[in-house]
Amino acid sequence: MTMEEGTLNSPSRCELTEEDYEAFQWDTREDCEVRQILDRVADKWSLLVIALLDRNTLRFTELKYKIDGISQRMLTTTLRHLERDGLVSRTVYPVVPPRVEYALTPLGMTLHQTIQSLVTWTEDHQSEIALARARYDKRVTV
């Protein structure tokens, strides 16, 4: 059986060389969860949780208080997903009432560094983006 031109030799592998790279292959490669992981970590609630846990271990109620607009259910779901992905650790203390704290894992800390780079880029370019938006809005509304 011959392989079609442009088909990767091993579709179960996520690694690509520079010349093989195509963003839309994230959805087509078997056993590659890049798209799912990106959807999770790029979610606005996940980004906020990761940012808040950068240097702090926080309790659920502290996170809820600090994240404007998040529901208790959404925070619970977000924390569970981040814990499942190995980005956040959950520590339960055997006290009454129960105390639960959340912290970034070493893997989560590496993601925070990436998120910080994105935030820095946004801060550096926010005025350019504001000008582009204004030009666009002026053109579209005319």
Backbone as JSON, one array per atom type, in Angstrom:
{
  "sequence": "MTMEEGTLNSPSRCELTEEDYEAFQWDTREDCEVRQILDRVADKWSLLVIALLDRNTLRFTELKYKIDGISQRMLTTTLRHLERDGLVSRTVYPVVPPRVEYALTPLGMTLHQTIQSLVTWTEDHQSEIALARARYDKRVTV",
  "N": [[0.84, -1.17, 0.0], [0.66, 2.14, -0.92], [1.57, 5.4, 0.2], [-0.34, 8.37, 0.15], [0.57, 11.39, -1.53], [1.94, 13.91, 0.49], [0.99, 12.85, 2.85], [1.62, 12.11, 6.21], [4.18, 9.93, 7.43], [3.75, 8.71, 9.87], [0.86, 8.95, 11.25], [0.05, 9.01, 13.88], [1.75, 10.47, 15.37], [2.5, 13.61, 16.82], [4.56, 15.35, 16.27], [6.03, 17.54, 13.98], [8.0, 18.48, 11.18], [9.46, 21.61, 10.18], [8.82, 22.03, 7.44], [6.65, 20.35, 7.13], [4.63, 21.45, 8.57], [1.32, 22.31, 9.13], [-1.33, 24.14, 10.21], [-3.98, 23.22, 10.31], [-3.73, 20.52, 10.48], [-3.88, 19.79, 13.06], [-6.36, 18.84, 13.71], [-6.6, 16.56, 12.23], [-4.7, 14.58, 12.64], [-4.3, 11.44, 13.95], [-4.67, 10.44, 17.35], [-3.61, 12.79, 18.34], [-3.81, 15.44, 20.41], [-3.66, 18.18, 20.24], [-5.39, 20.28, 19.44], [-7.52, 20.0, 21.28], [-6.17, 20.46, 23.69], [-5.23, 23.07, 23.28], [-7.7, 24.39, 23.09], [-8.52, 24.1, 25.73], [-6.46, 25.33, 27.36], [-6.39, 27.88, 26.33], [-8.77, 28.95, 26.92], [-10.74, 31.53, 28.36], [-11.3, 31.45, 31.14], [-9.55, 29.52, 32.11], [-7.09, 30.73, 31.52], [-7.2, 32.93, 33.27], [-7.3, 31.64, 35.79], [-4.82, 30.29, 35.78], [-3.11, 32.49, 35.63], [-3.68, 33.77, 38.09], [-2.79, 31.87, 39.89], [-0.1, 31.97, 39.67], [1.96, 32.9, 41.52], [0.83, 32.26, 43.84], [-0.85, 30.16, 46.17], [-4.14, 29.36, 46.22], [-7.4, 29.39, 47.71], [-10.6, 27.96, 46.8], [-12.72, 29.81, 47.17], [-11.3, 32.2, 47.2], [-10.3, 32.3, 44.6], [-12.73, 32.45, 43.2], [-13.68, 34.92, 44.09], [-11.73, 36.63, 43.02], [-11.96, 36.33, 40.28], [-13.79, 37.95, 38.23], [-17.13, 37.56, 37.31], [-17.2, 34.8, 36.91], [-18.95, 31.78, 37.36], [-19.78, 29.6, 40.12], [-20.06, 26.96, 39.31], [-18.72, 27.0, 36.79], [-16.12, 27.67, 37.58], [-15.51, 25.44, 39.16], [-15.59, 23.42, 37.17], [-13.56, 24.32, 35.44], [-11.29, 24.21, 37.14], [-11.22, 21.45, 37.66], [-10.69, 20.44, 35.07], [-8.17, 21.59, 34.57], [-6.73, 20.42, 36.61], [-6.94, 17.72, 35.89], [-5.47, 17.79, 33.52], [-2.98, 18.1, 34.54], [-2.01, 20.59, 35.21], [-2.75, 22.08, 37.39], [-2.66, 21.65, 40.88], [-4.52, 20.11, 43.5], [-5.13, 20.43, 46.86], [-6.4, 18.93, 49.68], [-7.25, 19.65, 52.94], [-7.57, 17.98, 56.03], [-9.64, 19.24, 57.81], [-12.26, 20.86, 59.71], [-14.43, 23.39, 58.83], [-13.85, 21.71, 55.63], [-10.78, 22.46, 54.01], [-9.59, 23.51, 50.95], [-7.01, 23.88, 48.69], [-5.53, 25.37, 45.79], [-2.91, 25.13, 43.41], [-0.36, 25.97, 41.01], [1.13, 23.38, 39.12], [4.47, 22.14, 38.41], [4.4, 21.79, 35.6], [2.24, 23.45, 34.95], [3.38, 25.89, 35.66], [5.23, 26.24, 33.61], [3.51, 26.72, 31.51], [2.41, 29.09, 32.36], [4.52, 30.85, 31.93], [4.49, 31.02, 29.15], [1.96, 32.14, 28.73], [2.39, 34.58, 29.99], [4.17, 35.72, 28.19], [2.44, 36.17, 26.03], [0.68, 38.02, 27.21], [2.48, 40.12, 27.66], [3.16, 40.74, 24.99], [0.65, 41.65, 24.16], [0.32, 43.91, 25.8], [2.45, 45.46, 24.83], [1.59, 46.03, 22.26], [-0.97, 47.1, 22.34], [-1.83, 49.74, 21.78], [-1.39, 49.96, 19.02], [-3.19, 48.06, 18.12], [-5.58, 49.2, 19.0], [-5.64, 51.48, 17.36], [-5.83, 50.24, 14.84], [-8.32, 48.98, 15.11], [-9.96, 51.23, 15.38], [-9.6, 52.44, 12.84], [-10.67, 50.41, 11.23], [-13.35, 50.24, 12.22], [-14.25, 52.8, 11.55], [-14.13, 52.67, 8.78], [-15.94, 50.59, 8.23], [-18.39, 51.49, 9.28], [-19.03, 53.63, 7.71]],
  "CA": [[0.0, 0.0, 0.0], [1.46, 3.35, -0.99], [1.02, 6.55, 0.91], [-0.67, 9.51, -0.7], [1.5, 12.49, -1.43], [1.59, 14.85, 1.54], [0.57, 12.15, 4.04], [2.71, 11.84, 7.13], [4.49, 8.52, 7.59], [3.19, 8.21, 11.13], [-0.18, 9.9, 11.62], [-0.21, 9.04, 15.31], [2.72, 11.34, 16.01], [2.18, 15.03, 16.72], [5.71, 16.13, 15.88], [6.15, 17.87, 12.56], [9.14, 19.31, 10.83], [9.05, 22.94, 9.71], [8.2, 21.96, 6.12], [5.4, 19.59, 7.23], [3.69, 22.14, 9.44], [0.06, 22.88, 8.66], [-2.13, 24.31, 11.42], [-5.21, 22.45, 10.31], [-3.45, 19.11, 10.75], [-4.17, 19.54, 14.47], [-7.62, 18.11, 13.8], [-6.62, 15.37, 11.38], [-3.73, 13.56, 13.04], [-4.81, 10.48, 14.92], [-4.02, 10.42, 18.66], [-2.96, 14.06, 18.62], [-4.82, 16.22, 21.1], [-3.22, 19.57, 20.27], [-6.56, 21.17, 19.38], [-8.23, 19.93, 22.56], [-5.36, 21.1, 24.72], [-5.28, 24.51, 23.02], [-9.03, 24.86, 23.49], [-8.57, 24.14, 27.19], [-5.57, 26.3, 28.0], [-6.64, 29.22, 25.8], [-10.07, 29.38, 27.42], [-10.52, 32.72, 29.19], [-11.31, 31.13, 32.57], [-8.29, 28.82, 32.4], [-6.02, 31.73, 31.52], [-7.28, 33.71, 34.5], [-6.91, 30.78, 36.92], [-3.38, 30.08, 35.71], [-2.46, 33.77, 35.98], [-3.83, 34.02, 39.53], [-2.03, 30.88, 40.66], [1.32, 32.11, 39.32], [2.83, 32.95, 42.7], [-0.01, 32.07, 45.01], [-1.75, 29.04, 46.37], [-5.4, 30.0, 46.58], [-8.58, 28.58, 47.99], [-11.66, 28.09, 45.81], [-13.45, 31.06, 47.38], [-10.42, 33.3, 46.81], [-10.32, 32.33, 43.14], [-14.05, 32.92, 42.77], [-13.73, 36.35, 44.4], [-10.8, 37.36, 42.18], [-12.31, 36.18, 38.86], [-15.07, 38.62, 38.02], [-18.06, 37.0, 36.33], [-17.2, 33.33, 36.82], [-19.9, 31.11, 38.25], [-19.19, 28.54, 40.93], [-20.01, 25.76, 38.46], [-17.67, 27.16, 35.78], [-14.83, 27.59, 38.26], [-15.32, 24.03, 39.5], [-15.29, 22.7, 35.93], [-12.24, 24.77, 34.97], [-10.26, 23.64, 38.02], [-11.14, 19.99, 37.42], [-10.0, 20.21, 33.8], [-6.76, 21.94, 34.73], [-6.14, 19.37, 37.46], [-6.85, 16.5, 35.06], [-4.39, 17.99, 32.55], [-1.7, 18.18, 35.24], [-1.55, 21.97, 35.29], [-3.1, 22.59, 38.71], [-2.78, 20.63, 41.93], [-5.58, 20.36, 44.48], [-4.77, 19.87, 48.16], [-7.51, 18.95, 50.64], [-6.78, 19.54, 54.31], [-8.59, 17.32, 56.85], [-10.11, 20.11, 58.88], [-13.68, 21.18, 59.61], [-14.86, 22.89, 57.52], [-12.73, 21.31, 54.77], [-10.03, 23.52, 53.33], [-9.02, 23.03, 49.69], [-6.15, 24.88, 48.05], [-5.1, 25.09, 44.42], [-1.62, 25.7, 43.05], [0.17, 25.5, 39.73], [2.14, 22.32, 39.13], [5.61, 22.56, 37.59], [3.95, 21.89, 34.2], [1.43, 24.67, 34.89], [4.28, 27.05, 35.71], [5.81, 26.45, 32.27], [2.45, 27.33, 30.71], [2.27, 30.48, 32.78], [5.56, 31.61, 31.24], [3.99, 31.25, 27.79], [0.85, 33.09, 28.84], [2.98, 35.89, 30.3], [4.7, 36.26, 26.92], [1.29, 36.66, 25.28], [0.23, 39.24, 27.89], [3.49, 41.15, 27.38], [2.96, 41.14, 23.6], [-0.59, 42.43, 24.11], [0.6, 45.22, 26.4], [3.34, 46.19, 23.94], [0.93, 46.35, 20.99], [-2.37, 47.47, 22.51], [-2.15, 51.0, 21.1], [-1.47, 49.66, 17.59], [-4.45, 47.33, 17.9], [-6.66, 50.18, 19.18], [-5.68, 52.28, 16.12], [-6.35, 49.39, 13.76], [-9.75, 48.83, 15.35], [-10.61, 52.51, 15.07], [-9.61, 52.56, 11.38], [-11.62, 49.42, 10.72], [-14.7, 50.65, 12.59], [-14.58, 53.99, 10.76], [-14.34, 52.21, 7.4], [-17.11, 49.71, 8.16], [-19.61, 52.22, 9.61], [-19.28, 54.67, 6.71]],
  "C": [[0.89, 1.24, 0.0], [0.76, 4.48, -0.28], [0.73, 7.66, -0.08], [0.36, 10.6, -0.49], [1.03, 13.47, -0.36], [1.14, 14.19, 2.83], [1.78, 11.89, 4.92], [2.93, 10.34, 7.25], [3.86, 7.93, 8.83], [2.12, 9.17, 11.62], [-0.45, 9.97, 13.1], [0.77, 9.94, 16.06], [2.36, 12.8, 15.78], [3.34, 15.86, 16.17], [5.72, 16.33, 14.37], [7.44, 18.64, 12.35], [8.6, 20.63, 10.31], [8.33, 22.85, 8.37], [6.88, 21.19, 6.13], [4.29, 20.36, 7.93], [2.49, 22.69, 8.68], [-0.85, 22.95, 9.87], [-3.35, 23.42, 11.44], [-4.98, 20.95, 10.48], [-3.69, 18.78, 12.22], [-5.41, 18.68, 14.61], [-7.57, 16.77, 13.08], [-5.68, 14.27, 11.82], [-4.29, 12.71, 14.16], [-3.99, 10.54, 16.21], [-3.26, 11.71, 18.98], [-4.01, 15.0, 19.19], [-4.47, 17.7, 21.17], [-4.42, 20.51, 20.3], [-7.31, 21.18, 20.71], [-7.46, 20.65, 23.67], [-5.36, 22.61, 24.53], [-6.62, 25.1, 23.41], [-9.11, 25.01, 25.01], [-7.73, 25.26, 27.75], [-5.78, 27.72, 27.49], [-8.01, 29.74, 26.2], [-9.86, 30.53, 28.4], [-10.48, 32.4, 30.68], [-10.01, 30.42, 32.96], [-7.13, 29.8, 32.46], [-6.01, 32.54, 32.81], [-6.86, 32.88, 35.72], [-5.4, 30.6, 36.93], [-2.63, 31.36, 36.09], [-2.53, 34.03, 37.48], [-3.0, 33.07, 40.39], [-0.53, 30.97, 40.42], [2.22, 32.06, 40.54], [2.08, 32.65, 43.98], [-0.7, 30.71, 45.0], [-3.04, 29.67, 46.88], [-6.49, 28.98, 46.85], [-9.63, 28.87, 46.92], [-12.35, 29.45, 45.94], [-12.61, 32.28, 47.0], [-10.39, 33.44, 45.28], [-11.63, 32.91, 42.63], [-14.17, 34.43, 42.98], [-12.89, 37.16, 43.41], [-11.15, 37.31, 40.69], [-13.72, 36.72, 38.65], [-15.9, 37.9, 36.95], [-18.07, 35.49, 36.23], [-18.2, 32.76, 37.82], [-19.17, 30.03, 39.05], [-19.04, 27.26, 40.1], [-18.88, 25.84, 37.44], [-16.28, 27.08, 36.41], [-14.52, 26.15, 38.64], [-14.89, 23.23, 38.28], [-13.89, 23.04, 35.43], [-11.13, 24.17, 35.82], [-10.12, 22.15, 37.83], [-10.4, 19.69, 36.13], [-8.51, 20.49, 33.92], [-6.03, 20.92, 35.61], [-5.95, 18.09, 36.66], [-5.7, 16.59, 34.07], [-3.02, 18.13, 33.21], [-1.16, 19.58, 35.39], [-1.77, 22.59, 36.66], [-3.16, 21.42, 39.68], [-3.84, 21.08, 42.92], [-5.19, 19.66, 45.77], [-5.94, 20.05, 49.11], [-6.93, 18.73, 52.02], [-7.89, 18.96, 55.18], [-9.0, 18.14, 58.07], [-11.6, 20.35, 58.67], [-13.83, 22.68, 59.79], [-13.65, 22.57, 56.65], [-12.08, 22.52, 54.1], [-9.36, 22.91, 52.1], [-8.23, 24.17, 49.07], [-5.71, 24.4, 46.67], [-3.78, 25.8, 44.16], [-1.24, 25.21, 41.66], [1.17, 24.37, 39.97], [3.36, 22.85, 38.38], [5.24, 22.69, 36.1], [3.12, 23.16, 34.01], [2.28, 25.93, 34.9], [4.92, 27.3, 34.35], [4.77, 27.07, 31.35], [2.28, 28.79, 31.08], [3.31, 31.36, 32.09], [5.12, 31.96, 29.82], [2.87, 32.27, 27.79], [1.39, 34.49, 29.13], [3.57, 36.52, 29.05], [3.58, 36.85, 26.07], [0.75, 37.96, 25.88], [1.19, 40.39, 27.6], [3.35, 41.65, 25.95], [1.73, 42.03, 23.47], [-0.37, 43.83, 24.67], [1.46, 46.08, 25.47], [2.63, 46.71, 22.69], [-0.51, 46.84, 21.12], [-2.73, 48.78, 21.81], [-2.26, 50.8, 19.59], [-2.79, 48.96, 17.26], [-5.63, 48.28, 18.04], [-6.78, 51.05, 17.93], [-6.25, 51.47, 14.96], [-7.85, 49.19, 13.91], [-10.51, 50.09, 14.98], [-10.69, 52.72, 13.56], [-10.64, 51.62, 10.76], [-13.06, 49.86, 10.99], [-15.15, 51.87, 11.79], [-14.91, 53.6, 9.32], [-15.64, 51.43, 7.27], [-18.4, 50.5, 8.4], [-19.94, 53.3, 8.58], [-20.1, 54.15, 5.58]]
}
